[in-house]
Amino acid sequence: MKSQINKKDVQNIGEHYGLDIEEELASMLSHELAKSIDAEIMKNLFGSDKKKDKINRILEKIKKFEND
């Protein structure tokens, strides 16, 4: 499935819901990027596989908490 959307459509959607769509998307992207960078830093800080497994479990719990 493929669709196309133009800037006018985005503006109309934003006006309908009272949102600045570009700002919302930029905010979401920024948040996801920060989480990804944080996760990578944590993985690099803790070198052993045992520590990495523990960090991964913690990160999964955090992701689950954020999604609830």
Backbone bond lengths (Angstrom), bond angles and torsions (degrees), N, CA, C in turn:
res aa  C-N    CA-C-N  psi(-1)  N-CA   C-N-CA  omega(-1)  CA-C   N-CA-C  phi
1 M - - - 1.433 - - 1.525 108.72 -
2 K 1.294 115.77 134.78 1.456 120.73 -177.57 1.522 108.19 -134.92
3 S 1.307 115.38 137.81 1.465 118.98 177.04 1.517 109.28 -137.73
4 Q 1.287 114.06 161.80 1.456 119.96 177.77 1.518 108.33 -126.12
5 I 1.310 115.19 143.92 1.460 120.52 178.09 1.527 107.15 -138.75
6 N 1.286 115.55 140.33 1.462 118.28 179.90 1.532 109.55 -112.82
7 K 1.305 115.26 174.79 1.465 120.95 -176.01 1.523 111.57 -60.42
8 K 1.304 117.76 -36.99 1.470 121.85 179.35 1.532 110.33 -63.18
9 D 1.330 116.66 -42.59 1.464 120.68 177.76 1.528 111.06 -61.17
10 V 1.332 116.17 -42.54 1.464 121.04 178.94 1.527 109.93 -62.28
11 Q 1.313 117.18 -43.19 1.460 120.89 178.89 1.526 110.58 -62.88
12 N 1.335 116.89 -42.04 1.458 120.48 179.68 1.524 111.77 -63.61
13 I 1.316 116.61 -41.93 1.468 120.54 177.68 1.526 109.68 -62.93
14 G 1.324 115.71 -45.46 1.466 120.11 179.11 1.508 112.26 -60.25
15 E 1.309 117.12 -42.84 1.465 121.03 179.19 1.523 110.58 -65.62
16 H 1.314 116.51 -39.13 1.463 120.62 -179.27 1.530 111.11 -61.89
17 Y 1.323 116.86 -42.30 1.458 121.30 -177.53 1.530 113.20 -97.61
18 G 1.307 117.68 0.12 1.453 120.89 179.41 1.515 113.43 69.40
19 L 1.329 117.08 36.03 1.460 121.55 -177.83 1.520 110.86 -125.92
20 D 1.312 115.34 154.60 1.459 121.09 168.97 1.529 105.26 -95.57
21 I 1.324 116.30 98.04 1.455 122.09 -173.16 1.525 111.75 -58.43
22 E 1.312 117.62 -43.96 1.463 120.09 -179.45 1.524 110.79 -61.73
23 E 1.326 116.31 -41.77 1.472 120.28 178.81 1.524 110.49 -65.17
24 E 1.324 117.11 -42.03 1.467 121.12 179.43 1.528 110.89 -62.59
25 L 1.326 117.04 -45.41 1.463 120.56 179.58 1.526 111.51 -64.71
26 A 1.326 116.81 -41.49 1.467 120.52 178.26 1.525 110.51 -63.17
27 S 1.314 116.95 -40.07 1.459 121.71 178.99 1.531 110.93 -64.77
28 M 1.329 116.14 -44.18 1.465 120.23 179.03 1.524 111.25 -63.71
29 L 1.321 116.58 -43.32 1.456 121.14 179.18 1.524 110.87 -63.18
30 S 1.322 116.57 -43.00 1.455 121.49 178.95 1.523 111.12 -61.14
31 H 1.332 116.20 -43.35 1.465 121.22 -179.72 1.533 110.63 -63.61
32 E 1.328 116.93 -46.15 1.465 120.78 179.83 1.526 111.63 -65.05
33 L 1.315 116.67 -39.26 1.460 120.91 178.61 1.530 110.63 -64.34
34 A 1.315 116.88 -43.21 1.470 120.88 178.56 1.522 110.65 -62.10
35 K 1.334 117.31 -42.60 1.468 120.51 178.18 1.522 111.07 -62.39
36 S 1.320 116.42 -41.50 1.458 120.73 179.92 1.528 111.38 -64.69
37 I 1.319 116.38 -43.52 1.473 120.80 178.75 1.525 110.18 -64.54
38 D 1.321 116.82 -43.98 1.468 120.41 178.49 1.526 111.21 -59.79
39 A 1.324 116.50 -43.60 1.463 120.51 179.80 1.526 110.99 -63.14
40 E 1.317 116.59 -41.71 1.466 120.27 179.49 1.533 110.97 -65.01
41 I 1.314 117.39 -41.00 1.466 121.26 177.40 1.520 110.35 -61.65
42 M 1.320 116.23 -45.59 1.467 120.05 -179.84 1.524 111.00 -61.15
43 K 1.322 116.67 -42.25 1.464 120.05 -179.99 1.520 110.74 -64.33
44 N 1.320 117.03 -38.65 1.469 120.35 -179.80 1.522 112.54 -73.15
45 L 1.320 117.79 -29.32 1.462 120.54 -179.65 1.518 112.57 -70.57
46 F 1.309 116.19 -33.23 1.455 120.55 -176.39 1.514 108.86 -109.92
47 G 1.343 115.40 101.10 1.452 121.82 -169.75 1.511 117.36 -75.62
48 S 1.316 119.87 -36.46 1.465 119.93 -173.91 1.526 111.09 -73.82
49 D 1.320 115.47 154.26 1.463 120.68 179.88 1.528 111.19 -62.71
50 K 1.320 116.66 -37.04 1.466 120.23 179.86 1.529 110.21 -63.20
51 K 1.331 115.96 -44.01 1.458 119.70 178.97 1.521 110.96 -68.29
52 K 1.335 116.76 -38.43 1.461 120.08 178.47 1.523 110.86 -62.18
53 D 1.332 116.24 -41.79 1.466 119.86 178.22 1.524 111.24 -61.78
54 K 1.317 116.36 -41.09 1.456 120.34 179.17 1.531 110.83 -65.35
55 I 1.326 116.44 -44.22 1.468 121.08 177.93 1.521 110.53 -62.06
56 N 1.343 117.16 -42.44 1.464 120.46 179.21 1.525 111.19 -61.89
57 R 1.324 117.53 -39.43 1.470 120.41 177.32 1.528 110.52 -64.38
58 I 1.315 116.83 -40.75 1.466 121.12 178.08 1.527 110.26 -64.07
59 L 1.334 116.65 -45.19 1.461 120.66 179.86 1.526 111.44 -63.24
60 E 1.331 117.13 -38.70 1.466 120.48 177.50 1.521 110.82 -63.90
61 K 1.332 116.96 -40.19 1.468 120.35 177.17 1.528 110.43 -63.36
62 I 1.324 116.46 -41.12 1.467 120.42 179.07 1.527 109.58 -63.72
63 K 1.334 117.76 -45.52 1.462 121.00 178.37 1.519 111.26 -59.81
64 K 1.325 116.35 -43.51 1.461 120.52 179.27 1.519 110.46 -62.74
65 F 1.328 116.69 -42.49 1.468 121.61 178.78 1.512 110.64 -62.20
66 E 1.328 117.41 -43.20 1.477 121.30 -179.08 1.512 112.27 -67.00
67 N 1.335 117.03 -31.59 1.467 120.97 -178.28 1.531 112.73 -81.77
68 D 1.316 118.05 -17.19 1.476 120.64 -179.95 1.486 113.09 -81.05
